Amino acid sequence: MNNLKISDLIYKYKNLKNHQLYAKNIDAYLNDYNSRSVEKKDILVKKQNYKKVDSFLSINCRTKNTHVTFSLSNGNVLHSISLGNLGYKKANRSNDFPSNDLFFSLNKLIKENNLKSLGIKLKGFGKNRRLLIRKLSSLKISIAYIQDISFLPHNGCRSRKRPRK
């Protein structure tokens, strides 16, 4: 039977039940139909198992500098490093070599704290961002997820008023 026909039957059955004119066979059929539809819905719903993460790594890449914050799963900050803290000043911070140095200091922190899984949150559009992701994927630690949290404007800033001609 089509769904339309079944819904029509249910509607008519309710009206007949109000007038106390119904058959027991229809009652049994409708109960069986309702139980089958409930079982199908239960099968479709599945629980997703998420990986447990020991720590988070927040990377904020800018054009001139890169900040990295290393925190535990409960939110306590273990360490925060930037290219300026490592001794690189002004224009040197935007080169590729300082980001390698930043990666080695991150690797040392991970080994000291004996962490097994890591969640990475990226922010910004600096050029060191891609290089850091490539290096972090080569680590022996398992990366649970990489999430981009950089803001994107929905429609941008308001444009300035055009001059009259």
Beta strands, then each sheet from edge to edge (+ up, - down):
strand 1: 55-61
strand 2: 66-72
strand 3: 77-82
strand 4: 117-124
strand 5: 142-148
sheet 1: 3+ 2- 1+ 4+ 5+
end
